[in-house]
Amino acid sequence: MTETPTSTSQPALRDRTILVTGGAGFVGSHLAESLVRDNDVRILDDLSTGERGNVPADATLIEGDVRDPKTVEEAMTDVDTVFHEAALVSVSESVEHPLRSHAVTGSGTLVVLDQARRADARVVLASSAAVYGHPDSVPVVEAEHKRPTSPYGIDKLTADQYARRFSDLYGLETVTLRYFNVYGPRQNPEYSAVVRTFLDQANRGADITVEGDGTQTRDFVHVDDVVQANCRAATTDRTGEAFNVGTGESVTIRDLAETVRSVTDSSSDIVHTDPRPGDIDHSRADVTKARTALGYEPNVSLTDGLAELADGTAI
Ligand code: NAD
């Protein structure tokens, strides 16, 4: 199954039997939503941070844990494509509970890959920019040193490496996507999703709290573009590889706060608090590889994405 990476529209996936792990969460539910019309979509989620209400009406929810091989085996019956989104996503929780982080994000991925090998299903893995830690320079290319700074980053790197080695060792079709800072509707408020936090603060008229001096930069990618990257990964012949998924552009956190204040017409003050220990200074994806190999093209500008969020208050 190959797709010539020429158009910027999303490749249509049709008539597949698809498993989305973590499909009741933020990214997974958007993926499921985009696929459910033309495919048989199953979601495996333990609802630890995800919500039943995020599951599209025509998708089947299997309430269960990716750490359990039997559950994953059953969920994968007749499946041809797996989007593996389930993970312990909070960095701070991973610092507090490194064993749980390893079990869910590291071992859970190994279970998914092992069952996919038996079912001969392609796996598109949600990896993270956290695998790079403090990059030597930006924009970050895929070959950058990997020096994760948290159990979350270490466990994502473990998952990322397993996915790639399963391709060499067993011929399993895997594609690894390293998401940068994803934002959009239904983002989980529990962990450090700065866009969501700033929008909440601006809408309440509360102070917008920038950690540190606000000169740190991030690459914010809209969830629709992450869905696009996943659909391209499901059809590419470039398996066994990893691709950055961002916009290739970055913004300072101070500018983000100002844009949020402007799109919400808020009179909130922007205040600065202590920097977060261990926070990285700069993060920006080099998306050349995803562009040339997958035909990925980020379509949603940060201003448009924020304006849409502020408008719909669909956060
Ligand atoms: P999320 O917390 O909204 O979604 C994760 C989902 O996984 C939740 O529905 C949760 O209930 C489920 N889950 C957790 N543990 C599970 C388990 N043991 N068994 C079954 N289901 C389980 O997070 P998200 O932001 O949608 O993240 C999706 C993926 O993208 C994750 O793998 C995350 O590490 C990765 N990622 C996200 C971002 C981002 O900015 N949101 C950035 C980089 C990578």
Boltz pocket constraint, residues with backbone or C-beta under 6 A from the ligand:
constraints:
  - pocket:
      binder: B
      contacts: [[A, 21], [A, 22], [A, 23], [A, 24], [A, 25], [A, 26], [A, 27], [A, 28], [A, 44], [A, 45], [A, 46], [A, 47], [A, 48], [A, 49], [A, 50], [A, 51], [A, 64], [A, 65], [A, 66], [A, 67], [A, 84], [A, 85], [A, 86], [A, 87], [A, 88], [A, 89], [A, 104], [A, 108], [A, 126], [A, 127], [A, 128], [A, 129], [A, 178], [A, 179], [A, 180], [A, 181], [A, 182], [A, 183], [A, 186], [A, 188]]
      max_distance: 6.0
